[in-house]
Amino acid sequence: MERFSHNLNNRYVDRAKYIKGDIRIKTIFIAEDDRDLQRLYELLLGISGFQVLGIANNGDEAIKMFRNFPEKPDIIILDYRMPIKNGLDALKEILQIDHNSRVIFASADKTIKEEVYSYGAKGFLNKPFSHQKLINTLKACLS
């Protein structure tokens, strides 16, 4: 079985996990500096049938990881306020690398909502948000 590293705490993901019958499981890449939220995302997305491809702790790390993914994620969830490089700057760079990327922004700062949409975000989650709101936003972004 072919394996690849996504450089997340030395975890390896089996390529076979991405296939469920004849349907490919949708992959999610997360950029979030809060460790508790990282774990919560992994839990909620996992029980909802999504595969977390990787988690970055800041915008700079997100860009580096995104460049190195052998297969790009179906959706990227970006936090706004992160150290080193914020989510807005990461959004701009990610879309320069792959303008087809689907990015959902997650932030308690509602004042940036229109700006992130103007740069190409496909969704916006106002923190705090419910599990159902997260899943509905992901599904809308995928359709």
JOJO-V830469 format. One record per pair of residues at least 4 apart in sequence whose ideal C-beta (glycine too) atoms are under 8 Angstrom apart, sorted by the first residue. I is the first residue (numbers start at 1). J is the second residue. If there is no record, write none. Layout:
I&J / I&J
//
This chain:
1&14 / 1&15 / 1&16 / 2&15 / 3&12 / 3&13 / 3&14 / 3&15 / 4&12 / 4&13 / 4&15 / 4&70 / 5&10 / 5&11 / 5&12 / 6&11 / 6&12 / 6&13 / 6&53 / 6&54 / 6&65 / 6&69 / 7&54 / 7&65 / 7&68 / 8&54 / 8&55 / 8&65 / 13&17 / 13&51 / 13&53 / 17&25 / 17&51 / 18&24 / 18&25 / 18&27 / 18&51 / 19&23 / 19&24 / 19&25 / 20&24 / 20&25 / 25&49 / 25&50 / 25&51 / 26&49 / 26&50 / 26&51 / 26&74 / 26&75 / 26&138 / 26&142 / 27&50 / 27&51 / 27&52 / 27&53 / 27&71 / 27&73 / 27&74 / 27&75 / 28&41 / 28&45 / 28&50 / 28&51 / 28&52 / 28&53 / 28&73 / 28&74 / 28&75 / 28&76 / 28&77 / 28&138 / 29&52 / 29&53 / 29&54 / 29&55 / 29&56 / 29&62 / 29&65 / 29&66 / 29&69 / 29&73 / 29&75 / 29&76 / 29&77 / 30&38 / 30&41 / 30&52 / 30&54 / 30&55 / 30&56 / 30&76 / 30&77 / 31&55 / 31&56 / 31&57 / 31&58 / 31&59 / 31&61 / 31&62 / 31&76 / 31&77 / 31&78 / 31&79 / 31&82 / 31&87 / 31&90 / 32&37 / 32&38 / 32&41 / 32&55 / 32&56 / 32&57 / 32&77 / 32&79 / 32&82 / 32&106 / 33&57 / 33&58 / 33&79 / 33&81 / 33&82 / 33&83 / 34&38 / 34&79 / 35&39 / 36&40 / 37&41 / 37&79 / 38&42 / 38&55 / 39&43 / 40&44 / 41&45 / 41&52 / 41&55 / 41&77 / 42&46 / 42&52 / 42&55 / 43&47 / 44&48 / 44&131 / 44&134 / 44&135 / 45&50 / 45&51 / 45&52 / 45&134 / 46&50 / 46&51 / 46&52 / 48&131 / 48&135 / 48&138 / 50&138 / 53&69 / 53&73 / 54&65 / 54&69 / 54&73 / 56&61 / 56&62 / 56&64 / 56&65 / 57&61 / 57&82 / 57&83 / 58&62 / 58&82 / 58&83 / 58&84 / 58&85 / 59&63 / 59&78 / 59&82 / 59&84 / 59&85 / 59&86 / 59&87 / 59&89 / 59&90 / 60&64 / 60&84 / 60&85 / 60&90 / 61&65 / 61&84 / 62&66 / 62&76 / 62&78 / 62&85 / 62&90 / 62&94 / 63&67 / 63&85 / 63&90 / 63&93 / 63&94 / 63&97 / 64&68 / 65&69 / 66&72 / 66&73 / 66&76 / 66&94 / 66&97 / 66&98 / 66&101 / 67&97 / 69&73 / 72&98 / 72&101 / 73&101 / 74&102 / 74&142 / 75&102 / 75&103 / 75&104 / 75&122 / 75&138 / 75&141 / 75&142 / 76&94 / 76&101 / 76&102 / 76&103 / 76&104 / 77&103 / 77&104 / 77&105 / 77&106 / 77&125 / 78&87 / 78&90 / 78&91 / 78&103 / 78&104 / 78&105 / 78&106 / 78&121 / 79&87 / 79&106 / 79&107 / 80&86 / 80&87 / 80&88 / 80&105 / 80&106 / 80&107 / 80&109 / 80&112 / 80&116 / 81&86 / 81&87 / 81&107 / 81&109 / 82&86 / 82&87 / 82&90 / 85&89 / 85&90 / 86&90 / 87&91 / 87&105 / 87&107 / 87&116 / 88&92 / 88&112 / 88&115 / 88&116 / 88&119 / 89&93 / 90&94 / 91&95 / 91&103 / 91&105 / 91&116 / 91&119 / 91&120 / 91&121 / 92&96 / 92&119 / 93&97 / 94&98 / 94&101 / 94&103 / 95&99 / 95&101 / 95&103 / 95&119 / 95&120 / 97&101 / 99&120 / 102&122 / 102&141 / 102&142 / 103&120 / 103&121 / 103&122 / 103&123 / 104&121 / 104&122 / 104&123 / 104&124 / 104&125 / 104&137 / 104&138 / 104&141 / 105&112 / 105&113 / 105&116 / 105&121 / 105&123 / 105&124 / 105&125 / 106&124 / 106&125 / 106&127 / 106&129 / 107&112 / 107&124 / 107&125 / 107&126 / 107&127 / 108&126 / 108&127 / 108&128 / 110&126 / 112&116 / 113&117 / 113&124 / 113&126 / 114&118 / 115&119 / 116&121 / 116&124 / 117&121 / 117&124 / 122&141 / 123&137 / 123&138 / 123&140 / 123&141 / 124&137 / 125&129 / 125&133 / 125&134 / 125&137 / 129&133 / 129&134 / 129&137 / 130&134 / 131&135 / 132&136 / 133&137 / 134&138 / 135&139 / 136&140 / 137&141 / 138&142 / 139&143
//
